[in-house]
Amino acid sequence: MAKVSKQKNIYEIINERIFVLLEKGEIPWQKPWISGDPANFITKKPYRGINPFILISSGFSCPYWVSFKQAKGKGGKIKKGEKGFPVVFWKWIEMDGQDNRENSR
């Protein structure tokens, strides 16, 4: 029998976050954004995809974010009990115009 993982996938985490905001009476996509576009503090790269929505709706006023590893690498510390936010990794896949599918007969 296969072992079933109890860990939530990223879709469940994001949906849960949206539902919590809606239950509080906040409509996340209508919120008046004040903080600016979320970006990585170390690399200065702005977040893309679903990530700006997730990070902006977190309620923090500062638009800059770091990973635990980045903070530790710069000599920073994370307060005990703090929790992280999920960030979804994605990138554009550029196709060269060729059909890359295998031919099946």
Secondary structure, 3 states (H helix, E strand, C coil): CCCCCCCCCHHHHHHHHHHHHHHCCCCHHHCCCCCCCCEECCCCCECCCCHHHHHHCCCCCCCEECCHHHHHHCCCCCCCCCCCCCCCCCCCCCCCCCCCCCCCC
